[in-house]
Amino acid sequence: MKIEVCPELPHYHVSYEQVGSIKRPYRTVVAATPEEAMQMFLPTLPANWRGGVSVYDDEIGHEDEMPLLHAYVGS
């Protein structure tokens, strides 16, 4: 398992789960606020992607602990 070192800059972790998938990948986004991290992340999703997106920080540690932001994406 690869251990990711968090950047020194202000950042957030964005976890996303597509409808019908059990995978829960995440990306680290360098951003000043959780809202900015979400705004920067959403355009990276493929067209017609549907699922949930959660933003959390190092203090929370994991999106299951109550994310700072959560959004449902899709039509």
Buried (B, 14 or more C-beta within 10 A) or exposed (E): EEEEEEEEEEBBBBBBBBEEEEEBEBBBBEBEEBEBBBEBBBEEBEEEBEBBBBBBBEEBEEBEEEBBBBBEBEE
